Amino acid sequence: MTDPAAPNLAATQPAAPDLSGLRARIDQLDAALIAIVAERLAVCREVAAVKQHSDTPVIQPTRVRDVVTSRRQQAIEAGVDADFAEQLFRVLLTETHRIEVAGHRPDPAPDKQAVGAGSSGLDTVASRVDHVVVAVPDLAEATASLVQRFGFHEVPLAEPHVGMAAIAAGGVTFVLVSPEASPAVAHYVGEHGGGVQHVALEVLNAGYARACLAEAGAPLLTDVVVDADGHEQFFAADDPATGVQLGFISRTGHRVGVGSANVLALFDALHHDR
């Protein structure tokens, strides 16, 4: 028998917001975000006008570094992943620079329309180039060249591995893989020499992307490979029409460096496929 004095837990717990209401809030926040971006870019146009009548250079490296560093710290304090925030602001800084440089040129396409994503599954879920894997005969020589001549810096892999290194400049990441990494890599370098081995695209969901590509008849080489850090990745075969080798990665875990096991999985797959 129910005690009439007992509290009604169902009545005291707040009702969970419905999905449509949460999506409406996201839509409102996105509209506010666009408005803030538009306001920021308008201020940048004012900055460009001031620079035009002074000796101030368009690109100011110290200011760029200060913005990136301070926004990373602000993101950490707000509980937002700092690497994600840096990517957002690097894109914003790139647009700011474009506006300053293109300010005196007519817009060749002023009537852009609000056209959504294309009809393909990949067009729906692809977001950016995540990293580029480069096979190199000598890891130390390749790393030194890109660091000393081009200004890249080394960044950690999710799990260190002999014969592999990751280097980055801003949001651009190369993963260098040498024959010491595995017999399959040694075979690949011996057969093809050094060069770009594959380009990895970040997608929202690797399983969905693979299903869409399989349905479209794309030449796929592997199933989705998942590592301990939550990198879900699969690989396409070398496209015979273009020679392009593509990888697809979904970062469903922590935002950490590229997983070496996933990279080596493609070399293994290529080696076993021959």
C-alpha positions as CSV (number, residue, x, y, z in Angstrom):
1,M,0.0,0.0,0.0
2,T,1.4,3.4,-1.0
3,D,2.2,5.8,1.9
4,P,0.2,9.0,1.2
5,A,2.8,11.0,3.0
6,A,5.6,9.7,0.8
7,P,6.8,12.3,-1.8
8,N,5.9,11.8,-5.4
9,L,9.3,11.5,-7.1
10,A,7.9,11.7,-10.6
11,A,6.1,15.0,-9.7
12,T,9.2,16.5,-8.1
13,Q,11.7,15.8,-10.9
14,P,11.8,18.5,-13.6
15,A,10.6,17.3,-17.0
16,A,13.3,16.7,-19.6
17,P,13.4,19.3,-22.4
18,D,12.0,17.9,-25.6
19,L,14.3,17.5,-28.6
20,S,12.5,20.1,-30.7
21,G,12.9,22.7,-28.0
22,L,16.7,22.0,-27.7
23,R,17.1,22.3,-31.4
24,A,15.2,25.6,-31.4
25,R,17.7,26.9,-28.8
26,I,20.6,25.7,-31.0
27,D,19.1,27.5,-33.9
28,Q,18.8,30.7,-31.8
29,L,22.4,30.4,-30.6
30,D,23.7,29.8,-34.2
31,A,21.8,32.9,-35.4
32,A,23.4,34.9,-32.5
33,L,26.8,33.4,-33.4
34,I,26.5,34.5,-37.0
35,A,25.5,38.0,-35.9
36,I,28.6,38.2,-33.6
37,V,30.9,37.0,-36.4
38,A,29.3,39.6,-38.8
39,E,30.0,42.3,-36.1
40,R,33.5,41.1,-35.6
41,L,34.2,41.2,-39.4
42,A,32.7,44.6,-39.6
43,V,35.2,45.8,-37.0
44,C,38.0,44.1,-39.0
45,R,37.0,46.1,-42.0
46,E,37.4,49.3,-39.9
47,V,40.9,48.0,-38.9
48,A,41.7,47.5,-42.5
49,A,40.6,51.0,-43.4
50,V,42.9,52.4,-40.6
51,K,45.8,50.3,-41.9
52,Q,45.3,51.5,-45.4
53,H,46.1,55.1,-44.3
54,S,49.1,54.1,-42.2
55,D,52.3,52.1,-42.5
56,T,50.8,49.2,-40.5
57,P,51.4,45.9,-42.4
58,V,48.4,43.7,-43.2
59,I,49.7,40.7,-41.4
60,Q,51.0,41.2,-37.9
61,P,52.5,37.9,-36.6
62,T,52.7,39.0,-32.9
63,R,49.0,39.9,-32.9
64,V,48.0,36.5,-34.5
65,R,50.0,34.6,-31.9
66,D,48.5,36.6,-29.1
67,V,45.0,36.0,-30.4
68,V,45.5,32.2,-30.8
69,T,47.2,31.9,-27.3
70,S,44.6,34.0,-25.4
71,R,41.6,32.3,-27.1
72,R,43.0,28.9,-26.2
73,Q,43.3,30.0,-22.6
74,Q,39.7,31.5,-22.7
75,A,38.5,28.2,-24.1
76,I,40.1,26.2,-21.3
77,E,38.5,28.4,-18.7
78,A,35.1,28.0,-20.4
79,G,35.4,24.2,-20.5
80,V,35.9,24.1,-24.3
81,D,38.6,22.0,-25.9
82,A,41.5,24.4,-26.7
83,D,42.5,22.7,-29.9
84,F,38.9,23.0,-31.2
85,A,38.8,26.6,-30.2
86,E,42.1,27.3,-32.0
87,Q,40.8,25.8,-35.2
88,L,37.8,28.1,-35.0
89,F,39.9,31.2,-34.5
90,R,42.4,30.2,-37.2
91,V,39.6,30.0,-39.7
92,L,38.3,33.3,-38.5
93,L,41.7,34.9,-38.7
94,T,42.1,33.6,-42.3
95,E,38.8,35.2,-43.2
96,T,39.9,38.4,-41.6
97,H,43.1,38.5,-43.6
98,R,41.1,37.7,-46.8
99,I,38.8,40.6,-46.2
100,E,41.7,43.0,-45.6
101,V,43.5,42.0,-48.8
102,A,40.4,41.7,-51.0
103,G,38.9,45.0,-49.7
104,H,39.8,46.9,-52.8
105,R,38.8,44.2,-55.3
106,P,35.3,43.7,-56.7
107,D,33.6,40.5,-55.4
108,P,33.5,38.1,-58.4
109,A,30.5,36.3,-56.9
110,P,28.4,38.8,-54.9
111,D,25.2,36.9,-55.3
112,K,26.0,33.7,-53.3
113,Q,22.8,31.8,-52.4
114,A,21.9,29.9,-49.2
115,V,22.5,26.5,-50.9
116,G,22.8,23.6,-48.5
117,A,25.2,20.6,-48.6
118,G,25.2,18.4,-51.6
119,S,23.2,15.3,-51.9
120,S,26.0,12.8,-51.3
121,G,26.5,11.2,-47.9
122,L,30.2,12.4,-47.8
123,D,29.1,15.9,-48.6
124,T,26.9,15.8,-45.6
125,V,29.4,14.5,-43.0
126,A,32.9,15.6,-44.3
127,S,34.4,18.6,-42.4
128,R,38.0,19.2,-43.2
129,V,41.4,17.6,-44.1
130,D,42.4,16.1,-40.7
131,H,46.0,15.1,-41.6
132,V,48.2,13.9,-44.5
133,V,50.3,10.8,-44.2
134,V,53.7,10.9,-45.9
135,A,56.0,7.9,-46.4
136,V,59.6,8.9,-46.0
137,P,62.8,6.9,-46.5
138,D,64.6,8.6,-43.6
139,L,62.5,9.9,-40.7
140,A,65.2,12.1,-39.0
141,E,66.1,13.8,-42.3
142,A,62.4,14.4,-43.3
143,T,61.5,15.8,-39.9
144,A,64.6,18.1,-39.8
145,S,63.8,19.4,-43.2
146,L,60.2,20.3,-42.5
147,V,61.0,21.8,-39.1
148,Q,64.1,23.7,-40.0
149,R,63.2,24.8,-43.6
150,F,59.5,25.2,-43.4
151,G,58.9,26.0,-39.7
152,F,56.8,23.0,-38.7
153,H,57.1,21.7,-35.2
154,E,56.7,18.2,-33.8
155,V,53.5,17.3,-32.0
156,P,52.7,14.1,-30.1
157,L,51.1,11.1,-31.7
158,A,48.2,9.6,-29.6
159,E,50.6,6.6,-29.0
160,P,54.3,7.0,-29.8
161,H,55.7,4.5,-32.3
162,V,59.2,3.9,-33.7
163,G,59.7,5.2,-37.2
164,M,56.8,7.7,-37.0
165,A,56.5,11.4,-36.2
166,A,53.8,14.0,-36.5
167,I,54.6,17.6,-37.4
168,A,52.2,20.6,-37.5
169,A,52.0,24.3,-38.4
170,G,48.8,25.9,-37.1
171,G,46.0,23.5,-38.0
172,V,48.0,21.6,-40.7
173,T,49.3,18.2,-39.6
174,F,51.6,15.8,-41.5
175,V,52.3,12.3,-40.2
176,L,55.7,11.0,-41.3
177,V,56.1,7.2,-41.6
178,S,59.4,5.5,-42.3
179,P,60.4,1.9,-43.0
180,E,61.4,1.4,-39.3
181,A,57.7,1.6,-38.4
182,S,56.7,-1.8,-39.8
183,P,57.6,-4.4,-42.5
184,A,54.5,-3.2,-44.5
185,V,55.8,0.4,-44.5
186,A,59.3,-0.8,-45.5
187,H,57.7,-2.7,-48.4
188,Y,55.6,0.3,-49.4
189,V,58.6,2.7,-49.4
190,G,60.7,0.1,-51.3
191,E,58.0,-0.2,-54.0
192,H,56.8,3.4,-54.2
193,G,59.5,5.6,-52.7
194,G,58.7,8.6,-50.5
195,G,55.7,10.8,-51.0
196,V,52.1,11.3,-49.9
197,Q,50.6,8.0,-48.9
198,H,47.1,9.2,-48.1
199,V,45.0,12.2,-47.2
200,A,42.7,11.7,-44.2
201,L,39.3,13.6,-44.1
202,E,37.6,14.2,-40.8
203,V,33.9,13.1,-40.9
204,L,31.1,13.3,-38.4
205,N,30.5,9.6,-38.3
206,A,32.9,7.0,-39.9
207,G,30.3,4.2,-40.1
208,Y,27.8,6.4,-41.9
209,A,30.4,7.7,-44.3
210,R,31.6,4.2,-45.1
211,A,28.1,3.0,-45.7
212,C,27.4,5.9,-48.1
213,L,30.6,5.4,-50.0
214,A,30.0,1.6,-50.2
215,E,26.5,2.3,-51.6
216,A,28.0,4.6,-54.2
217,G,30.5,1.9,-55.3
218,A,33.6,3.6,-54.0
219,P,36.7,1.3,-53.9
220,L,37.0,0.6,-50.1
221,L,39.9,-1.2,-48.6
222,T,39.1,-1.6,-44.9
223,D,36.3,-1.7,-42.4
224,V,36.1,0.9,-39.7
225,V,39.1,0.6,-37.3
226,V,38.7,1.9,-33.8
227,D,41.6,2.7,-31.4
228,A,41.6,3.2,-27.7
229,D,41.3,7.0,-28.0
230,G,38.1,6.8,-30.0
231,H,39.6,7.4,-33.5
232,E,37.2,5.7,-35.9
233,Q,38.9,5.3,-39.3
234,F,38.6,3.5,-42.5
235,F,40.4,3.6,-45.8
236,A,39.6,3.6,-49.5
237,A,41.6,1.8,-52.1
238,D,43.9,3.8,-54.4
239,D,41.4,5.4,-56.9
240,P,42.5,4.2,-60.4
241,A,41.1,7.3,-62.0
242,T,43.0,9.9,-59.9
243,G,45.7,8.0,-58.0
244,V,44.3,9.5,-54.8
245,Q,44.3,7.4,-51.6
246,L,41.9,8.6,-49.0
247,G,41.3,7.9,-45.3
248,F,38.3,8.9,-43.3
249,I,38.5,9.6,-39.5
250,S,35.9,10.4,-36.9
251,R,37.1,11.7,-33.6
252,T,34.6,10.2,-31.2
253,G,36.9,10.2,-28.1
254,H,39.3,12.8,-26.7
255,R,40.8,15.3,-29.2
256,V,44.3,13.9,-29.1
257,G,47.0,13.3,-31.8
258,V,46.7,10.9,-34.7
259,G,46.6,7.2,-33.7
260,S,49.7,5.4,-35.0
261,A,47.9,2.1,-35.0
262,N,45.3,3.4,-37.5
263,V,47.9,4.8,-39.8
264,L,49.8,1.5,-39.9
265,A,46.6,-0.4,-40.5
266,L,46.4,1.1,-44.0
267,F,50.0,0.1,-44.8
268,D,49.2,-3.4,-43.6
269,A,46.0,-3.6,-45.6
270,L,47.9,-2.4,-48.8
271,H,50.6,-5.0,-48.1
272,H,48.1,-7.9,-47.7
273,D,46.1,-6.7,-50.7
274,R,49.0,-7.4,-53.0
